[in-house]
Amino acid sequence: MQASLATALKRLSQPVRDVLGWAEPPRDYDDMPPAPAWEQQIAVSADDEFPSFVRRAQDDVQWRKGLASLGYSQVRDAYAQHRQEGLQVFHALGGNERLRPPIDFVRDWLKDERRRIIDQVRWLFVVTMLATIIAGLTFAATIQFLG
């Protein structure tokens, strides 16, 4: 029941989601269902069949999903710790070797995620400011009309 409701809310247009108080807009890769374990086994064992750019794209999607599941603040804290330790690979996602993105990828993800969060807050601020201006103009027009 909750999964179908979440899926339905993801499909709503951006303004409707914002009015409903949707915490954050869904990302492009949120709609992809996780692959069953047997498909992952086949994909891992058949990596030689795919060109390197396809495998890189698959890794990027898996890394982004893993980082998004941790959340911005946890990834930022773990990134700072990894930088202090001088590590070149991000181990906070755990799992197998394929779920260990390079530190540069995590840095770029943090920049993109921060930009996305700021854009979301900025849009909300602009809408709130416009609503306040319209309410003020309506109040002034009402005073002028009754006045």
N, CA, C and O atoms as a GROMACS GRO file, in nm:
protein
  588
    1MET      N    1   0.082  -0.119   0.000
    1MET     CA    2   0.000   0.000   0.000
    1MET      C    3   0.087   0.125   0.000
    1MET      O    4   0.064   0.216  -0.079
    2GLN      N    5   0.188   0.130   0.090
    2GLN     CA    6   0.272   0.248   0.098
    2GLN      C    7   0.360   0.261  -0.027
    2GLN      O    8   0.387   0.373  -0.072
    3ALA      N    9   0.403   0.150  -0.082
    3ALA     CA   10   0.487   0.156  -0.202
    3ALA      C   11   0.408   0.213  -0.319
    3ALA      O   12   0.461   0.294  -0.396
    4SER      N   13   0.281   0.171  -0.334
    4SER     CA   14   0.202   0.223  -0.444
    4SER      C   15   0.171   0.371  -0.424
    4SER      O   16   0.165   0.446  -0.521
    5LEU      N   17   0.152   0.414  -0.300
    5LEU     CA   18   0.129   0.556  -0.272
    5LEU      C   19   0.254   0.636  -0.303
    5LEU      O   20   0.245   0.744  -0.362
    6ALA      N   21   0.370   0.586  -0.265
    6ALA     CA   22   0.495   0.656  -0.293
    6ALA      C   23   0.519   0.665  -0.444
    6ALA      O   24   0.564   0.769  -0.493
    7THR      N   25   0.488   0.558  -0.517
    7THR     CA   26   0.504   0.560  -0.661
    7THR      C   27   0.409   0.661  -0.724
    7THR      O   28   0.446   0.732  -0.817
    8ALA      N   29   0.286   0.666  -0.675
    8ALA     CA   30   0.188   0.762  -0.728
    8ALA      C   31   0.233   0.905  -0.700
    8ALA      O   32   0.218   0.991  -0.786
    9LEU      N   33   0.287   0.931  -0.582
    9LEU     CA   34   0.332   1.066  -0.549
    9LEU      C   35   0.453   1.107  -0.633
    9LEU      O   36   0.467   1.224  -0.667
   10LYS      N   37   0.539   1.011  -0.667
   10LYS     CA   38   0.655   1.043  -0.750
   10LYS      C   39   0.613   1.086  -0.889
   10LYS      O   40   0.683   1.163  -0.955
   11ARG      N   41   0.500   1.037  -0.935
   11ARG     CA   42   0.455   1.066  -1.070
   11ARG      C   43   0.380   1.199  -1.080
   11ARG      O   44   0.349   1.243  -1.190
   12LEU      N   45   0.351   1.262  -0.967
   12LEU     CA   46   0.284   1.392  -0.971
   12LEU      C   47   0.378   1.498  -1.025
   12LEU      O   48   0.500   1.484  -1.018
   13SER      N   49   0.321   1.604  -1.079
   13SER     CA   50   0.405   1.711  -1.131
   13SER      C   51   0.475   1.782  -1.016
   13SER      O   52   0.432   1.772  -0.901
   14GLN      N   53   0.582   1.855  -1.048
   14GLN     CA   54   0.665   1.920  -0.945
   14GLN      C   55   0.584   2.016  -0.857
   14GLN      O   56   0.596   2.006  -0.734
   15PRO      N   57   0.501   2.108  -0.910
   15PRO     CA   58   0.428   2.198  -0.820
   15PRO      C   59   0.334   2.125  -0.726
   15PRO      O   60   0.318   2.166  -0.611
   16VAL      N   61   0.270   2.018  -0.772
   16VAL     CA   62   0.178   1.944  -0.686
   16VAL      C   63   0.255   1.877  -0.573
   16VAL      O   64   0.210   1.878  -0.459
   17ARG      N   65   0.372   1.819  -0.605
   17ARG     CA   66   0.453   1.757  -0.500
   17ARG      C   67   0.496   1.860  -0.398
   17ARG      O   68   0.497   1.831  -0.278
   18ASP      N   69   0.533   1.980  -0.442
   18ASP     CA   70   0.579   2.082  -0.350
   18ASP      C   71   0.465   2.129  -0.259
   18ASP      O   72   0.488   2.153  -0.140
   19VAL      N   73   0.344   2.141  -0.312
   19VAL     CA   74   0.230   2.182  -0.230
   19VAL      C   75   0.200   2.075  -0.126
   19VAL      O   76   0.160   2.107  -0.013
   20LEU      N   77   0.218   1.950  -0.163
   20LEU     CA   78   0.190   1.840  -0.070
   20LEU      C   79   0.301   1.825   0.034
   20LEU      O   80   0.288   1.745   0.126
   21GLY      N   81   0.409   1.902   0.021
   21GLY     CA   82   0.516   1.895   0.119
   21GLY      C   83   0.614   1.782   0.092
   21GLY      O   84   0.674   1.730   0.186
   22TRP      N   85   0.631   1.744  -0.033
   22TRP     CA   86   0.724   1.639  -0.069
   22TRP      C   87   0.863   1.684  -0.028
   22TRP      O   88   0.906   1.792  -0.067
   23ALA      N   89   0.933   1.604   0.048
   23ALA     CA   90   1.061   1.645   0.107
   23ALA      C   91   1.166   1.676   0.002
   23ALA      O   92   1.235   1.778   0.011
   24GLU      N   93   1.178   1.593  -0.097
   24GLU     CA   94   1.276   1.617  -0.202
   24GLU      C   95   1.224   1.554  -0.329
   24GLU      O   96   1.160   1.450  -0.325
   25PRO      N   97   1.252   1.617  -0.443
   25PRO     CA   98   1.204   1.560  -0.568
   25PRO      C   99   1.275   1.429  -0.598
   25PRO      O  100   1.392   1.412  -0.562
   26PRO      N  101   1.205   1.337  -0.662
   26PRO     CA  102   1.269   1.209  -0.692
   26PRO      C  103   1.381   1.228  -0.793
   26PRO      O  104   1.374   1.315  -0.880
   27ARG      N  105   1.482   1.147  -0.782
   27ARG     CA  106   1.594   1.154  -0.876
   27ARG      C  107   1.563   1.065  -0.995
   27ARG      O  108   1.472   0.983  -0.991
   28ASP      N  109   1.640   1.081  -1.101
   28ASP     CA  110   1.616   1.005  -1.224
   28ASP      C  111   1.628   0.856  -1.201
   28ASP      O  112   1.559   0.778  -1.267
   29TYR      N  113   1.714   0.815  -1.110
   29TYR     CA  114   1.740   0.673  -1.092
   29TYR      C  115   1.655   0.611  -0.982
   29TYR      O  116   1.672   0.493  -0.952
   30ASP      N  117   1.562   0.688  -0.922
   30ASP     CA  118   1.476   0.633  -0.818
   30ASP      C  119   1.370   0.539  -0.876
   30ASP      O  120   1.324   0.448  -0.807
   31ASP      N  121   1.333   0.559  -1.003
   31ASP     CA  122   1.228   0.478  -1.064
   31ASP      C  123   1.276   0.340  -1.103
   31ASP      O  124   1.195   0.251  -1.130
   32MET      N  125   1.408   0.320  -1.108
   32MET     CA  126   1.459   0.190  -1.149
   32MET      C  127   1.450   0.091  -1.034
   32MET      O  128   1.504   0.117  -0.926
   33PRO      N  129   1.382  -0.020  -1.055
   33PRO     CA  130   1.374  -0.119  -0.947
   33PRO      C  131   1.509  -0.187  -0.928
   33PRO      O  132   1.586  -0.202  -1.023
   34PRO      N  133   1.538  -0.227  -0.805
   34PRO     CA  134   1.664  -0.299  -0.784
   34PRO      C  135   1.661  -0.434  -0.856
   34PRO      O  136   1.559  -0.502  -0.859
   35ALA      N  137   1.773  -0.470  -0.913
   35ALA     CA  138   1.780  -0.594  -0.988
   35ALA      C  139   1.779  -0.712  -0.890
   35ALA      O  140   1.843  -0.705  -0.786
   36PRO      N  141   1.707  -0.819  -0.923
   36PRO     CA  142   1.711  -0.938  -0.838
   36PRO      C  143   1.854  -0.993  -0.830
   36PRO      O  144   1.937  -0.966  -0.917
   37ALA      N  145   1.880  -1.070  -0.727
   37ALA     CA  146   2.015  -1.119  -0.702
   37ALA      C  147   2.067  -1.205  -0.818
   37ALA      O  148   2.184  -1.196  -0.853
   38TRP      N  149   1.981  -1.286  -0.877
   38TRP     CA  150   2.030  -1.373  -0.985
   38TRP      C  151   2.068  -1.293  -1.107
   38TRP      O  152   2.160  -1.332  -1.179
   39GLU      N  153   2.000  -1.179  -1.135
   39GLU     CA  154   2.038  -1.095  -1.248
   39GLU      C  155   2.172  -1.027  -1.221
   39GLU      O  156   2.253  -1.011  -1.312
   40GLN      N  157   2.193  -0.987  -1.096
   40GLN     CA  158   2.320  -0.926  -1.063
   40GLN      C  159   2.434  -1.027  -1.079
   40GLN      O  160   2.542  -0.991  -1.125
   41GLN      N  161   2.409  -1.151  -1.043
   41GLN     CA  162   2.511  -1.254  -1.060
   41GLN      C  163   2.548  -1.267  -1.208
   41GLN      O  164   2.665  -1.276  -1.243
   42ILE      N  165   2.447  -1.268  -1.294
   42ILE     CA  166   2.473  -1.282  -1.437
   42ILE      C  167   2.549  -1.160  -1.488
   42ILE      O  168   2.645  -1.174  -1.564
   43ALA      N  169   2.505  -1.041  -1.446
   43ALA     CA  170   2.570  -0.919  -1.494
   43ALA      C  171   2.715  -0.913  -1.448
   43ALA      O  172   2.802  -0.871  -1.524
   44VAL      N  173   2.742  -0.955  -1.325
   44VAL     CA  174   2.879  -0.951  -1.274
   44VAL      C  175   2.966  -1.052  -1.348
   44VAL      O  176   3.081  -1.024  -1.380
   45SER      N  177   2.910  -1.170  -1.374
   45SER     CA  178   2.991  -1.272  -1.439
   45SER      C  179   3.007  -1.245  -1.588
   45SER      O  180   3.097  -1.299  -1.651
   46ALA      N  181   2.921  -1.163  -1.645
   46ALA     CA  182   2.926  -1.137  -1.789
   46ALA      C  183   2.976  -0.996  -1.819
   46ALA      O  184   2.943  -0.941  -1.924
   47ASP      N  185   3.053  -0.937  -1.729
   47ASP     CA  186   3.101  -0.802  -1.750
   47ASP      C  187   3.187  -0.788  -1.875
   47ASP      O  188   3.192  -0.680  -1.935
   48ASP      N  189   3.255  -0.894  -1.915
   48ASP     CA  190   3.340  -0.886  -2.034
   48ASP      C  191   3.258  -0.865  -2.160
   48ASP      O  192   3.312  -0.821  -2.261
   49GLU      N  193   3.129  -0.897  -2.156
   49GLU     CA  194   3.045  -0.882  -2.273
   49GLU      C  195   3.007  -0.737  -2.297
   49GLU      O  196   2.976  -0.700  -2.411
   50PHE      N  197   3.008  -0.652  -2.194
   50PHE     CA  198   2.967  -0.514  -2.208
   50PHE      C  199   3.088  -0.425  -2.237
   50PHE      O  200   3.197  -0.450  -2.185
   51PRO      N  201   3.068  -0.322  -2.319
   51PRO     CA  202   3.176  -0.224  -2.336
   51PRO      C  203   3.202  -0.150  -2.205
   51PRO      O  204   3.116  -0.147  -2.117
   52SER      N  205   3.318  -0.092  -2.194
   52SER     CA  206   3.356  -0.028  -2.068
   52SER      C  207   3.266   0.089  -2.033
   52SER      O  208   3.240   0.113  -1.915
   53PHE      N  209   3.216   0.164  -2.133
   53PHE     CA  210   3.130   0.277  -2.101
   53PHE      C  211   2.995   0.233  -2.047
   53PHE      O  212   2.933   0.305  -1.968
   54VAL      N  213   2.948   0.115  -2.087
   54VAL     CA  214   2.822   0.063  -2.032
   54VAL      C  215   2.842   0.022  -1.887
   54VAL      O  216   2.758   0.051  -1.801
   55ARG      N  217   2.952  -0.044  -1.861
   55ARG     CA  218   2.980  -0.085  -1.722
   55ARG      C  219   3.000   0.037  -1.634
   55ARG      O  220   2.955   0.039  -1.519
   56ARG      N  221   3.066   0.140  -1.687
   56ARG     CA  222   3.087   0.264  -1.611
   56ARG      C  223   2.953   0.330  -1.580
   56ARG      O  224   2.933   0.380  -1.469
   57ALA      N  225   2.862   0.331  -1.676
   57ALA     CA  226   2.729   0.390  -1.653
   57ALA      C  227   2.653   0.310  -1.548
   57ALA      O  228   2.586   0.369  -1.463
   58GLN      N  229   2.663   0.178  -1.553
   58GLN     CA  230   2.598   0.095  -1.451
   58GLN      C  231   2.656   0.123  -1.314
   58GLN      O  232   2.582   0.134  -1.216
   59ASP      N  233   2.787   0.135  -1.306
   59ASP     CA  234   2.851   0.166  -1.178
   59ASP      C  235   2.808   0.302  -1.127
   59ASP      O  236   2.781   0.318  -1.007
   60ASP      N  237   2.800   0.401  -1.216
   60ASP     CA  238   2.757   0.535  -1.175
   60ASP      C  239   2.618   0.532  -1.113
   60ASP      O  240   2.593   0.594  -1.010
   61VAL      N  241   2.527   0.459  -1.177
   61VAL     CA  242   2.390   0.451  -1.125
   61VAL      C  243   2.389   0.383  -0.988
   61VAL      O  244   2.321   0.429  -0.897
   62GLN      N  245   2.463   0.274  -0.974
   62GLN     CA  246   2.468   0.203  -0.846
   62GLN      C  247   2.531   0.291  -0.737
   62GLN      O  248   2.483   0.293  -0.624
   63TRP      N  249   2.636   0.363  -0.771
   63TRP     CA  250   2.701   0.452  -0.675
   63TRP      C  251   2.607   0.564  -0.632
   63TRP      O  252   2.598   0.596  -0.514
   64ARG      N  253   2.537   0.623  -0.730
   64ARG     CA  254   2.444   0.732  -0.696
   64ARG      C  255   2.331   0.682  -0.606
   64ARG      O  256   2.291   0.751  -0.512
   65LYS      N  257   2.280   0.564  -0.636
   65LYS     CA  258   2.174   0.506  -0.552
   65LYS      C  259   2.227   0.482  -0.410
   65LYS      O  260   2.159   0.513  -0.312
   66GLY      N  261   2.347   0.428  -0.400
   66GLY     CA  262   2.406   0.401  -0.269
   66GLY      C  263   2.430   0.529  -0.190
   66GLY      O  264   2.401   0.534  -0.071
   67LEU      N  265   2.483   0.632  -0.256
   67LEU     CA  266   2.508   0.759  -0.189
   67LEU      C  267   2.376   0.824  -0.148
   67LEU      O  268   2.366   0.880  -0.038
   68ALA      N  269   2.276   0.818  -0.234
   68ALA     CA  270   2.146   0.877  -0.201
   68ALA      C  271   2.082   0.804  -0.083
   68ALA      O  272   2.013   0.866  -0.002
   69SER      N  273   2.103   0.673  -0.074
   69SER     CA  274   2.043   0.600   0.038
   69SER      C  275   2.109   0.638   0.170
   69SER      O  276   2.043   0.634   0.275
   70LEU      N  277   2.237   0.674   0.167
   70LEU     CA  278   2.303   0.720   0.289
   70LEU      C  279   2.256   0.859   0.330
   70LEU      O  280   2.238   0.887   0.449
   71GLY      N  281   2.235   0.945   0.233
   71GLY     CA  282   2.193   1.081   0.262
   71GLY      C  283   2.310   1.178   0.256
   71GLY      O  284   2.425   1.139   0.276
   72TYR      N  285   2.279   1.303   0.229
   72TYR     CA  286   2.382   1.404   0.206
   72TYR      C  287   2.473   1.423   0.326
   72TYR      O  288   2.595   1.424   0.312
   73SER      N  289   2.415   1.438   0.444
   73SER     CA  290   2.498   1.470   0.561
   73SER      C  291   2.590   1.354   0.600
   73SER      O  292   2.705   1.376   0.636
   74GLN      N  293   2.540   1.231   0.592
   74GLN     CA  294   2.625   1.116   0.624
   74GLN      C  295   2.738   1.099   0.522
   74GLN      O  296   2.851   1.068   0.558
   75VAL      N  297   2.705   1.121   0.395
   75VAL     CA  298   2.808   1.111   0.291
   75VAL      C  299   2.912   1.221   0.310
   75VAL      O  300   3.032   1.196   0.295
   76ARG      N  301   2.867   1.342   0.343
   76ARG     CA  302   2.961   1.453   0.364
   76ARG      C  303   3.055   1.424   0.481
   76ARG      O  304   3.175   1.448   0.472
   77ASP      N  305   3.000   1.373   0.590
   77ASP     CA  306   3.084   1.340   0.706
   77ASP      C  307   3.184   1.229   0.673
   77ASP      O  308   3.302   1.239   0.708
   78ALA      N  309   3.137   1.124   0.607
   78ALA     CA  310   3.226   1.014   0.570
   78ALA      C  311   3.330   1.060   0.469
   78ALA      O  312   3.445   1.016   0.473
   79TYR      N  313   3.291   1.149   0.377
   79TYR     CA  314   3.385   1.203   0.279
   79TYR      C  315   3.497   1.280   0.348
   79TYR      O  316   3.614   1.265   0.314
   80ALA      N  317   3.460   1.364   0.447
   80ALA     CA  318   3.561   1.440   0.521
   80ALA      C  319   3.658   1.346   0.593
   80ALA      O  320   3.778   1.370   0.596
   81GLN      N  321   3.604   1.241   0.651
   81GLN     CA  322   3.689   1.144   0.722
   81GLN      C  323   3.783   1.072   0.623
   81GLN      O  324   3.901   1.053   0.652
   82HIS      N  325   3.730   1.033   0.508
   82HIS     CA  326   3.812   0.966   0.407
   82HIS      C  327   3.922   1.059   0.356
   82HIS      O  328   4.035   1.015   0.332
   83ARG      N  329   3.889   1.187   0.340
   83ARG     CA  330   3.989   1.284   0.294
   83ARG      C  331   4.101   1.300   0.398
   83ARG      O  332   4.219   1.310   0.363
   84GLN      N  333   4.063   1.302   0.526
   84GLN     CA  334   4.164   1.315   0.631
   84GLN      C  335   4.256   1.195   0.634
   84GLN      O  336   4.376   1.207   0.660
   85GLU      N  337   4.200   1.078   0.609
   85GLU     CA  338   4.279   0.955   0.610
   85GLU      C  339   4.359   0.938   0.481
   85GLU      O  340   4.446   0.852   0.473
   86GLY      N  341   4.329   1.018   0.379
   86GLY     CA  342   4.401   1.011   0.253
   86GLY      C  343   4.360   0.895   0.164
   86GLY      O  344   4.438   0.852   0.079
   87LEU      N  345   4.240   0.844   0.183
   87LEU     CA  346   4.192   0.732   0.102
   87LEU      C  347   4.147   0.781  -0.035
   87LEU      O  348   4.096   0.892  -0.047
   88GLN      N  349   4.165   0.699  -0.137
   88GLN     CA  350   4.125   0.734  -0.272
   88GLN      C  351   3.992   0.668  -0.312
   88GLN      O  352   3.935   0.701  -0.415
   89VAL      N  353   3.945   0.575  -0.228
   89VAL     CA  354   3.820   0.504  -0.256
   89VAL      C  355   3.727   0.524  -0.138
   89VAL      O  356   3.769   0.520  -0.022
   90PHE      N  357   3.599   0.545  -0.168
   90PHE     CA  358   3.498   0.571  -0.065
   90PHE      C  359   3.442   0.437  -0.016
   90PHE      O  360   3.371   0.369  -0.089
   91HIS      N  361   3.475   0.400   0.109
   91HIS     CA  362   3.436   0.269   0.163
   91HIS      C  363   3.308   0.273   0.245
   91HIS      O  364   3.263   0.168   0.290
   92ALA      N  365   3.248   0.389   0.266
   92ALA     CA  366   3.133   0.400   0.356
   92ALA      C  367   3.009   0.330   0.302
   92ALA      O  368   2.917   0.302   0.380
   93LEU      N  369   3.004   0.299   0.173
   93LEU     CA  370   2.888   0.229   0.119
   93LEU      C  371   2.891   0.081   0.154
   93LEU      O  372   2.788   0.014   0.150
   94GLY      N  373   3.008   0.030   0.188
   94GLY     CA  374   3.019  -0.111   0.222
   94GLY      C  375   2.998  -0.198   0.100
   94GLY      O  376   3.021  -0.154  -0.012
   95GLY      N  377   2.956  -0.319   0.124
   95GLY     CA  378   2.925  -0.408   0.013
   95GLY      C  379   3.050  -0.456  -0.059
   95GLY      O  380   3.159  -0.460  -0.003
   96ASN      N  381   3.030  -0.492  -0.184
   96ASN     CA  382   3.140  -0.548  -0.263
   96ASN      C  383   3.225  -0.437  -0.325
   96ASN      O  384   3.201  -0.318  -0.302
   97GLU      N  385   3.322  -0.477  -0.403
   97GLU     CA  386   3.415  -0.382  -0.464
   97GLU      C  387   3.346  -0.287  -0.561
   97GLU      O  388   3.391  -0.173  -0.578
   98ARG      N  389   3.238  -0.331  -0.624
   98ARG     CA  390   3.170  -0.245  -0.721
   98ARG      C  391   3.096  -0.130  -0.654
   98ARG      O  392   3.061  -0.033  -0.721
   99LEU      N  393   3.071  -0.139  -0.524
   99LEU     CA  394   3.002  -0.030  -0.454
   99LEU      C  395   3.102   0.060  -0.382
   99LEU      O  396   3.071   0.114  -0.275
  100ARG      N  397   3.218   0.078  -0.437
  100ARG     CA  398   3.319   0.164  -0.376
  100ARG      C  399   3.363   0.267  -0.479
  100ARG      O  400   3.459   0.245  -0.552
  101PRO      N  401   3.294   0.380  -0.484
  101PRO     CA  402   3.328   0.482  -0.584
  101PRO      C  403   3.456   0.555  -0.547
  101PRO      O  404   3.495   0.559  -0.430
  102PRO      N  405   3.522   0.612  -0.646
  102PRO     CA  406   3.639   0.695  -0.616
  102PRO      C  407   3.599   0.822  -0.540
  102PRO      O  408   3.484   0.866  -0.550
  103ILE      N  409   3.691   0.878  -0.467
  103ILE     CA  410   3.664   0.997  -0.388
  103ILE      C  411   3.622   1.114  -0.478
  103ILE      O  412   3.538   1.195  -0.439
  104ASP      N  413   3.680   1.123  -0.597
  104ASP     CA  414   3.642   1.231  -0.688
  104ASP      C  415   3.495   1.221  -0.728
  104ASP      O  416   3.427   1.323  -0.740
  105PHE      N  417   3.446   1.100  -0.749
  105PHE     CA  418   3.305   1.081  -0.783
  105PHE      C  419   3.217   1.127  -0.666
  105PHE      O  420   3.115   1.193  -0.688
  106VAL      N  421   3.256   1.093  -0.544
  106VAL     CA  422   3.178   1.133  -0.426
  106VAL      C  423   3.180   1.285  -0.412
  106VAL      O  424   3.078   1.345  -0.379
  107ARG      N  425   3.296   1.347  -0.436
  107ARG     CA  426   3.304   1.493  -0.430
  107ARG      C  427   3.209   1.558  -0.530
  107ARG      O  428   3.138   1.653  -0.497
  108ASP      N  429   3.208   1.506  -0.653
  108ASP     CA  430   3.118   1.560  -0.755
  108ASP      C  431   2.972   1.537  -0.718
  108ASP      O  432   2.888   1.623  -0.741
  109TRP      N  433   2.941   1.420  -0.660
  109TRP     CA  434   2.804   1.392  -0.618
  109TRP      C  435   2.761   1.489  -0.508
  109TRP      O  436   2.648   1.538  -0.509
  110LEU      N  437   2.851   1.517  -0.414
  110LEU     CA  438   2.819   1.612  -0.307
  110LEU      C  439   2.792   1.750  -0.363
  110LEU      O  440   2.700   1.818  -0.319
  111LYS      N  441   2.871   1.793  -0.461
  111LYS     CA  442   2.848   1.923  -0.525
  111LYS      C  443   2.712   1.927  -0.593
  111LYS      O  444   2.636   2.022  -0.576
  112ASP      N  445   2.680   1.822  -0.670
  112ASP     CA  446   2.552   1.817  -0.740
  112ASP      C  447   2.435   1.812  -0.644
  112ASP      O  448   2.334   1.880  -0.664
  113GLU      N  449   2.449   1.734  -0.539
  113GLU     CA  450   2.341   1.720  -0.441
  113GLU      C  451   2.319   1.851  -0.366
  113GLU      O  452   2.206   1.889  -0.339
  114ARG      N  453   2.428   1.919  -0.332
  114ARG     CA  454   2.417   2.048  -0.263
  114ARG      C  455   2.349   2.149  -0.354
  114ARG      O  456   2.263   2.224  -0.309
  115ARG      N  457   2.386   2.150  -0.480
  115ARG     CA  458   2.323   2.240  -0.577
  115ARG      C  459   2.174   2.209  -0.590
  115ARG      O  460   2.092   2.301  -0.598
  116ARG      N  461   2.139   2.080  -0.593
  116ARG     CA  462   1.998   2.041  -0.605
  116ARG      C  463   1.920   2.086  -0.482
  116ARG      O  464   1.807   2.134  -0.495
  117ILE      N  465   1.978   2.069  -0.364
  117ILE     CA  466   1.910   2.109  -0.240
  117ILE      C  467   1.892   2.260  -0.237
  117ILE      O  468   1.785   2.309  -0.200
  118ILE      N  469   1.995   2.335  -0.275
  118ILE     CA  470   1.985   2.482  -0.275
  118ILE      C  471   1.882   2.528  -0.377
  118ILE      O  472   1.805   2.619  -0.348
  119ASP      N  473   1.878   2.466  -0.495
  119ASP     CA  474   1.778   2.503  -0.596
  119ASP      C  475   1.637   2.477  -0.544
  119ASP      O  476   1.546   2.556  -0.570
  120GLN      N  477   1.619   2.367  -0.473
  120GLN     CA  478   1.487   2.335  -0.418
  120GLN      C  479   1.446   2.440  -0.316
  120GLN      O  480   1.332   2.486  -0.317
  121VAL      N  481   1.537   2.477  -0.227
  121VAL     CA  482   1.506   2.577  -0.125
  121VAL      C  483   1.486   2.713  -0.189
  121VAL      O  484   1.397   2.788  -0.149
  122ARG      N  485   1.567   2.746  -0.288
  122ARG     CA  486   1.553   2.874  -0.357
  122ARG      C  487   1.416   2.885  -0.423
  122ARG      O  488   1.352   2.990  -0.415
  123TRP      N  489   1.370   2.777  -0.490
  123TRP     CA  490   1.240   2.778  -0.555
  123TRP      C  491   1.130   2.799  -0.451
  123TRP      O  492   1.037   2.876  -0.473
  124LEU      N  493   1.141   2.731  -0.338
  124LEU     CA  494   1.042   2.746  -0.231
  124LEU      C  495   1.042   2.889  -0.178
  124LEU      O  496   0.935   2.944  -0.151
  125PHE      N  497   1.159   2.949  -0.164
  125PHE     CA  498   1.168   3.088  -0.117
  125PHE      C  499   1.102   3.183  -0.216
  125PHE      O  500   1.029   3.272  -0.175
  126VAL      N  501   1.127   3.165  -0.345
  126VAL     CA  502   1.068   3.252  -0.447
  126VAL      C  503   0.916   3.241  -0.446
  126VAL      O  504   0.847   3.342  -0.453
  127VAL      N  505   0.864   3.120  -0.436
  127VAL     CA  506   0.718   3.101  -0.433
  127VAL      C  507   0.659   3.166  -0.309
  127VAL      O  508   0.555   3.231  -0.317
  128THR      N  509   0.724   3.150  -0.195
  128THR     CA  510   0.676   3.212  -0.071
  128THR      C  511   0.679   3.363  -0.081
  128THR      O  512   0.586   3.430  -0.038
  129MET      N  513   0.785   3.417  -0.137
  129MET     CA  514   0.796   3.562  -0.153
  129MET      C  515   0.688   3.615  -0.247
  129MET      O  516   0.627   3.718  -0.218
  130LEU      N  517   0.663   3.547  -0.358
  130LEU     CA  518   0.557   3.590  -0.450
  130LEU      C  519   0.421   3.584  -0.382
  130LEU      O  520   0.339   3.674  -0.401
  131ALA      N  521   0.395   3.480  -0.305
  131ALA     CA  522   0.268   3.470  -0.233
  131ALA      C  523   0.253   3.584  -0.134
  131ALA      O  524   0.144   3.638  -0.119
  132THR      N  525   0.360   3.622  -0.067
  132THR     CA  526   0.356   3.733   0.028
  132THR      C  527   0.330   3.865  -0.044
  132THR      O  528   0.250   3.946   0.003
  133ILE      N  529   0.394   3.887  -0.157
  133ILE     CA  530   0.373   4.010  -0.234
  133ILE      C  531   0.230   4.018  -0.284
  133ILE      O  532   0.167   4.123  -0.276
  134ILE      N  533   0.179   3.907  -0.336
  134ILE     CA  534   0.040   3.906  -0.385
  134ILE      C  535  -0.057   3.932  -0.271
  134ILE      O  536  -0.154   4.005  -0.287
  135ALA      N  537  -0.032   3.871  -0.155
  135ALA     CA  538  -0.119   3.895  -0.039
  135ALA      C  539  -0.114   4.041   0.003
  135ALA      O  540  -0.218   4.099   0.037
  136GLY      N  541   0.004   4.102   0.002
  136GLY     CA  542   0.016   4.244   0.036
  136GLY      C  543  -0.055   4.334  -0.062
  136GLY      O  544  -0.124   4.428  -0.022
  137LEU      N  545  -0.040   4.305  -0.192
  137LEU     CA  546  -0.110   4.384  -0.293
  137LEU      C  547  -0.262   4.368  -0.281
  137LEU      O  548  -0.336   4.465  -0.299
  138THR      N  549  -0.306   4.248  -0.253
  138THR     CA  550  -0.449   4.224  -0.234
  138THR      C  551  -0.500   4.301  -0.113
  138THR      O  552  -0.608   4.361  -0.119
  139PHE      N  553  -0.426   4.301  -0.006
  139PHE     CA  554  -0.464   4.376   0.115
  139PHE      C  555  -0.469   4.525   0.085
  139PHE      O  556  -0.564   4.593   0.125
  140ALA      N  557  -0.368   4.577   0.014
  140ALA     CA  558  -0.366   4.720  -0.019
  140ALA      C  559  -0.481   4.757  -0.110
  140ALA      O  560  -0.542   4.863  -0.093
  141ALA      N  561  -0.514   4.670  -0.208
  141ALA     CA  562  -0.627   4.697  -0.297
  141ALA      C  563  -0.758   4.694  -0.221
  141ALA      O  564  -0.848   4.773  -0.249
  142THR      N  565  -0.770   4.603  -0.125
  142THR     CA  566  -0.893   4.597  -0.045
  142THR      C  567  -0.908   4.721   0.041
  142THR      O  568  -1.019   4.775   0.053
  143ILE      N  569  -0.801   4.768   0.101
  143ILE     CA  570  -0.805   4.891   0.181
  143ILE      C  571  -0.841   5.009   0.092
  143ILE      O  572  -0.922   5.094   0.132
  144GLN      N  573  -0.784   5.017  -0.028
  144GLN     CA  574  -0.813   5.124  -0.120
  144GLN      C  575  -0.959   5.120  -0.165
  144GLN      O  576  -1.024   5.224  -0.176
  145PHE      N  577  -1.010   5.002  -0.190
  145PHE     CA  578  -1.146   4.985  -0.236
  145PHE      C  579  -1.248   5.021  -0.125
  145PHE      O  580  -1.347   5.088  -0.152
  146LEU      N  581  -1.221   4.976  -0.001
  146LEU     CA  582  -1.312   5.002   0.109
  146LEU      C  583  -1.291   5.140   0.170
  146LEU      O  584  -1.380   5.194   0.236
  147GLY      N  585  -1.176   5.195   0.146
  147GLY     CA  586  -1.129   5.307   0.209
  147GLY      C  587  -1.174   5.438   0.221
  147GLY      O  588  -1.109   5.520   0.286
   0.00000   0.00000   0.00000
